[in-house]
Each structure stands twice: as structure tokens, then as C-alpha cells.
Amino acid sequence: MADSEQFDGMLLALAQHHTGGITDLLDTFFSFLERKTDFFTGVEAAKAEKLVISKFREYQKKAKKKVEEQAKERAEREAAKQLKERKQREAEERKRAEAASGPKIVELDDEEAARLKEEIAAKQDTENDGKAAASDDTTAVGTTEAKAEEKKTAESGSESEEENEEDKGKMKPNRLNGGDYEHYRWGQILNEVEVRVPFNVSFPIKGRDVVCDIQQKHLKIGLKGHKPIVDEELHAKVKPEESFWTIEDRKLVVIHLTKVNQMEWWSRVVVTDPEVNTRKVKPENSKLSDLDGETRGMVEKMMYDQRQKERGLPTSDEQKKQDVLKKFMEQHPEMDFSKAKIS
């Protein structure tokens, strides 16, 4: 990461806490220089002012150039869109014209009529042969599938009988391979645990209301002025620098914990939780259509984030952060965040 980008995450968080916009942000910045440095007194005032103006103009020029490039790209996209729509309209008009013309009746002589009749009869014979072959294949496949199902049922029964003593009394994993508890629910993939904590409060939750402390072996989550929902030792170690939390729907805090050991399934989030049976964890769920809307959304999100990470692309939460940065850039075009990267 370039030197100019390494503090983007910190600066973006700082900007989000200044509800007064760029004026408040600049007040904080110059107040810091006045209180904690000799910027205003250590050099000649003219030199300090010249330095600030020089940097302002440098990044103003970059910002204007970027705006011009974006405008050009939008114009090109709009032109391409209009061209595509025009071609689609022309194609639809041709189809309507062809349909309006209708089929034409052609009179056949006796020889042509006899030949057409033979062709139709031959075509019907071929179709009948194909249907008979398909019926035989279907019967064979049905028999094979039935045997496979019987084998699967037998294996399942055997597995239940051989359940380990240490697994007795453990919860069955939910469809996210985690558990549903009184105050929160959680799910996991091999390298990450997601904890979803709903808050039953009468006000929309904001970042400043949340208390979330993620340590290598400890998790604390709650709201300021309220008793923590979780304040316990974690089941296993996580990477705090790669873990983060977000707010969804103004009532839900979602914590993403990156595992240190990314080759094991967790049986619980914190050591005081009831354990789930990790032997029954299913790495993949191929029947998303069977899930309820909320659960399906969570599963699809986790699968999407996993694919994005494998491809080196931003996850859904990282994309949300980038959207916040984009909105801030639009509100303050005088600032240059064109190369900002949020990790």
C-alpha cells in the first residue's frame, strides 16, 4: 500500500464522526497542529501558509482531473446504453412486422403434397423411437437413484448409532453451521465466524452507541449505558486486525471474526455457550431454496464473501465501506480520496 493510502481507514473513520462535514474535520486537523506541533510557530508564517496552499492546489488539480474522467466515462456508458436500446427496439419492430405479415398459404401440387406427407410420417417415427429409448433410460436411472437413496439412509442410520459419547447433549448446528441462542445467533465458514446481535431498543443504533472490543481470545459486545450482551473468553483465537463489525438495519450489529486456525470448525463462540456438534456441520448447503428468507440471505452472503476473498476481491462489508467513502467523496469533491482503500 502506498504511503498516501495507509491511513485511509483511520481518516475515513475520523471523517464519519464529523457531522459538520469538512469544516469540522479541518478544525480538528488544524487544532491538532496548533496544540501538538510547532507548525504555526516553528517556521515563518508565510512558509506555512504557502505549504498549505501548495498542497491544496496539488490535490485540487487531481480531483478536477478525476471528475472530468468520470464524466467522460459516464457519457461513454450512456452512449453505449442508448445504442443497445436502439438496436433492441429495432429488433422488436422487425419481429412485430414479421408477426403482422402472418403465414402465407402456398398451394402444392399432387407430387409435392405426397412428398410432404412422407416427410411428416418419417419424422413421427423418429420421435416415437426417441421417446421409447428415453423411457428405458428413465427406468434405469430411477432404479439406480433408488439404490443410492437406500444406501444413504443405511449409512445415516449407522452414523447415528455410532455417535460419540462426547457429542451427546450437544446442539445440532443451524443452517449456518453455528447456533441460535437467546441473545444472538452465529454461523461460520472454515476461516471466519459471523455473530449477529439484534438490539431491542427504541432508537436507531449508530456507531457511537456500540461497544465492541475484539481481542485475540476475548469478545465484548453491547451498547453504551447497557449491560454487555457478550463479555467472555472466545472459543479459539482470532485475528483482531482482520476482524470487524458493522451495523445492519439500524438494529443489528454483525461481528466478523477471522479465525487464527482456519482448518477447524468452532463448537461455540464463547466458552460459556452451549456447544454444537461439529461432526454434523455441513460445509455446503446446496438447497438454498429450502431456507427461509433471512437464513438464505445470511448463507448467500457468507458464500459470496468466501468467493470474493478467494478471488482477492472485496467482501460485501468491505463494499459497504467503499460506498460510504464514495458518498463522502461526492459530498466533498474538494478532497482527494481517489486512491483510498479500506481494509
Secondary structure, 3 states (H helix, E strand, C coil): CCHHHCCHHHHHHHHHCCCCCHHHHHHHHHHHHHHHCCCCCCCCHHHHHHHHHHHHHHHHHHHHHHHHHHHHHHHHHHHHHHHHHHHHHHHHHHHHHHHHHCCCCCCCCHHHHHHHHHHHHHHHHHHHHHHHHHHHHHHHHHHHHHHHHHHHHHHHHHHHHCCCHHHCCCECCCCCCCEECCCCEEEEECCEEEEEEECCCCCCCCHHHEEEEECCCEEEEEECCCCCCEEEEECCCECHHHCEEEEECCCEEEEEEEECCCCCCCCCCECCCCCECHHHCCCCCCCHHHCCHHHHHHHHHHHHHHHHHHCCCCCHHHHHHHHHHHHHHHHCCCCCCCCCCCC
